[in-house]
Amino acid sequence: MSSVRGDLLRLTEFLTEHRKIVDTCMVAFITEDLFNIIAPQIAAELLSLPDDLLGALPSFLFREDLSPLNGVENLQKIIYQLQSLSLDRLTESRSGDWKKDLLDSKADTQTEFRFFDRIMPPKKTHEVEKMAEIVKNLCLQNNVGHLVDIGSGKAYLSQVMSFLHGLPVLAIDSQEVNTVGADARQRNLWKKWTALEKRANERKEGKTPSTRKQRNRQRESTTEKSDVSTASEDTPRLKLATQFVADNTDVGRIVKEKENFPEFEGSLGIIGLHTCGNLAPSSIKIFYSTGSAKFLCNVGCCYHNLEEEFYTNPYLEPGTVSSVVPGFPLSSVLRGKRYWLGRNACILASQPLQRLAVNRSLPSYSLLWRAILQVILVENVPGLTFLDHQVGRIAAKSANFTDYVRRAFVKMKKTLDLSEEEIQHYFDRCQPLYSNKLNCFYQFRSLFAPVIEGAILLDRLMYLEEQAETDQCEILRLFDPEISPRCYALVATKS
């Protein structure tokens, strides 16, 4: 069985070897001549690929048969390396009874969530259905009666755990707008819950769900209660709080506050569905700061918002020092090496590679437009800061390249002393030289995204293993990555 430490070092050493590839920004593709970073043999092989095979390149990370790449042996070799470093490959040897028990569904509710009407977007439905099962099993295994949802957003997961599974949940979010929205949604959902549950039961039994009119007629001839929940009935045990939590916050104390669950005395679980950036590592530390916390189930996202301890963001204004507590690395293994990934690598880690693999398409024309725009900026408006270079997603609104450039300068609030013909000349000069090379570089660079995500998650898993209180910990793939690219959960329990 491979060790977490050994796997983490393998990934980080591989990334260090290929740092020049992963720590790049496509905006600077032309101005920094990024294509020449690629080893000459691999560069030549990439340029030899027809467009359909180049578009399909990310899909080969998830295929055993690499025969379509016969003749490009150097590219084949690095794809085999990347496959061997995938999180799924590295964690499959760690599969044990505990992991199997967590993934086994134990129906302790009369109605399963999958039979309900659509009460949230399809992507969120998929995520909540899968994660709710794991959280439910963790509650049963650890005798946990309360949950704290950190970074709860619209509280989709909290509502299902409270309404469907009957658990008291404290949903914490730092944004007042999210708390207000979640509260309005909760009130609306609770009014309809009896009807939703009835329709779900009918669907589970293979029946066509009844309409409101049909249920009203049925109630007129029977003593059946109304579809609308009333204040006299049991209300959902979900509390919403707008609050900032730090690494050393004991959320058990917040749970016990009089406006939440003052009767709380037992154990709680800490959950988080797509906690953004630094909030994911903070949730892990909060797990150990909270004595009453018995398990953690966290799915992180937005790696580009991670603050790194040993990396200085070159895009910050000179002299600016970040006040954010670093979220990477966590483990003593990487902290001892003063290891860093870099902002560009973290952005790359957030790329939805499974979707690229399924779509099998080359990057949008907007990527080339932005790279050529950068040439114009460097040559005509020197001295711009990183923030000055932000133009946003304006390509789709632009009639052509010259219109795109004009819109960009309006957005930047800068003037450009070039005619339409001079702007078009930039495009005519750069497009034939760099279009195919940019596509090749983008597709090749995207292959490294899962390894970067793997390094981030294995660092967190290593940190969990290093804590004396930890009983068991694991990385689980909960979601279909094509539906939800950030599909891995960190799960841990205390002894």
QUISULBEL-V390847 format. One line per field, one symbol per residue. ss: DSSP state (H for helix, E for strand, C for the rest). psi: psi as a letter, one per 30 degrees, with the letter a starting at -180 (. if undefined). burial: b if it has 16 or more other C-alpha atoms within 10 Angstrom, else e. Layout:
ss = ???
psi = ???
burial = ???
//
This chain:
ss = CCCHHHHHHHHHHHHHHCHHHHCCCHHHCCCCCHHHHCCHHHHHHHHHCCHHHHHCHHHHHHCCCCHHHCCCHHHHHHHHHHHHCCHHHHHHCCCCHHHHHHHCCCCCCCCCHHHCCCCCCHHHHHHHHHHHHHHHHHHHHHCCCEEEEECCCCCHHHHHHHHCCCCEEEEEECCHHHHHHHHHHHHHHHHHHHHHHHHHHHHHCCCCCCCHHHHHHHHHHCCCCCCCCCCCCCCCCEEEEECCCCCCCCHHHHHHCCCCCCCCCCCEEEEEEEEECHHHHHHHHHHHHCCCEEEEEEEEECHHHCCECCCCCCCCCCCCCCCCCCCECCCHHHHHCCCCCCHHHHHHHCCCHHHHHHHCCCCCHHHHHHHHHHHHHHHHCCCCCCHHHCCCCCHHHCCCHHHHHHHHHHHHCCCCCCCHHHHHHHHHHHHHHHHHHHHHHHHHHHCCHHHHHHHHHHHHHHHHHHCCCEEEEEEEECCCCCCCCCCEEEEEEEC
psi = klleeeeeeeeeeeeeegefefhlkfegeefghfefekkeeeeeeeffkleeeeefeffffgkejgefgkfieeeeefeeeeefgkeeeefefgkaeeeeeefkkjjgkekkefflljglleeeeeeeeeeeeeeeeeeeeghkflkjjkhfbgheeeeeeeeefgkkkjjkkfjeeeeeeeeeeeeeeeefeeeeeeeeeeeegglkklleeeeeeeeffagkllfkklfflklkikkkkjkkklegkjfeeeefkefciffkfbllkklkjhkkbffeeeeeeeeffjefkflkjkjlahffgkkkegkjjfflkkfkkkgkkkfklelfeeeffhklekeeeeeeffkieeeeeeehllllffeeeeeeeeeeeeffilgkleeffjfaifeffkeaeeeeeeeeeeefhlkjikleeeeeeeeeeeefefeeeeeeeeeeefffefeeeeeeeeeeeeeeefkffkdkllkkjeljfeejeigkkkklll.
burial = eeebbebbbebbebbeeeeebbbbbbbbbbeeebbeebeeebbebbeebebebbbbbbbbbeeeeeeebeebebbbeebeebbebbbeebbeeeeeeebeebbeeeeeeebbbebbeeeeeeebbbbbbbbbbbbbbbbeeeebbbbbbbbbbbbbbbbbbbbbbbbbbbbbbbeeebbbebbebbeebbeebbbbbbbbbbbbeeeebeeeeeeeeeeeeeeeeebebeeeeeebbbbbbbbebebebbbbebbeeeebbeebeebbbbbbbbbbbbbbbbbbbbbbbbebbbbbbbbbbbbbebbbbbeeeeeeeeeeeeeeebbbbbbebbeeeebbbbbbbbbbbbbbbbbbbeebbbeeebbbbbbbbbbbbeeeeeeeeeeebebeeebeebeebbbbbbbbbeeeeeeeeeeeeebbebbeebbeebebbbbbbbbbbbbbbbbbbbbbbbbbbbbbbeeeebeebbbbbbbbebbbbbbbbbbbbbe
//
